[in-house]
């Protein structure tokens, strides 16, 4: 697996990371724990050195899973986790945001224990908290860095001015936000800013929560508890309309003897050398398929073809319901 550096930092990771949320959370009943440990070991064997989790995934159980699975690889892999939600310590129930410095430091301590590590490689603010100045957030993470409990500071779904203000207090190593061929909002303002400041970019849902793999139809049924049941882009109407974007990927994939998912990931990797997508999966064959995309080179002509065709498609449906979208800092 090729390596990439996240911006101007010294954090070098595999060109593709692994988003681990779905192993414990969000897409219906969680898979068998032992199977996921095996999958995480497969990921390391295939060259993945960058793993993404958060306290809210589960909640708490995803960090515990990684803590058990990755303990043999301490010092050889980088683990990113997140703070910023208000969680009931007993039930884990989510009740808004909390990025107050006291909570940030408490989350760090708890995450270190669950992850079975001495230092968090990358600690993201999961969502911007409008009640807490971003300078206070950056200062709290800076304290953790000085204490040797965190190596790098990250933001997620933050807007340009928030990023700039945070970076002025504590250099931001990476921004994690949704970015793919069907979610291109970061291109206008965020990507130029990240380039200016030397901040890396970690796109989550780079395969559109599975849609860009080409394996969904208008009548695709999602199991109970699958978050896609609540997302406007996954209604039958939207799935049918947005198929046109998958058609673009399938057309190029046929020319390259590749899959739509591999083209979608290769397109992201071609945008900037400091972009590290984190596709998630719970299946061994999908893991290998995704990882092979790191070796796939798209020519300038192919990239132009994708761009020309994709720009003709108007994506139907919002990313999230309105109340969830309001929690982003964009």
Secondary structure, 3 states (H helix, E strand, C coil): CCEEECCCCCCEEECCCEECHHHCCCECCCCCHHHHHHHHHHHHHCCCCEEECCCCCCCCHHHHHHHHHCHHHCCCCEEEEEECEEECCCCCCEEEECCCHHHHHHHHHHHHHHHCCCCEEEEEECCCCCCCCHHHHHHHHHHHHHCCCEEEEEEECECHHHHHHHHHHCCEEEEEEECECCECHHHCCHHHHHHHHCCEEEEECCCHHHHHHCCCCCCCCCCCCEHHHHCHHHCHHHHHHHHHHHHHHHHHHHHHCCCHHHHHHHHHHHHCCCECCCCECCCHHHHHHHHHHHHCCCCHHHHHHHHHHHCCCCCCCCCCCHHHHCCCEC
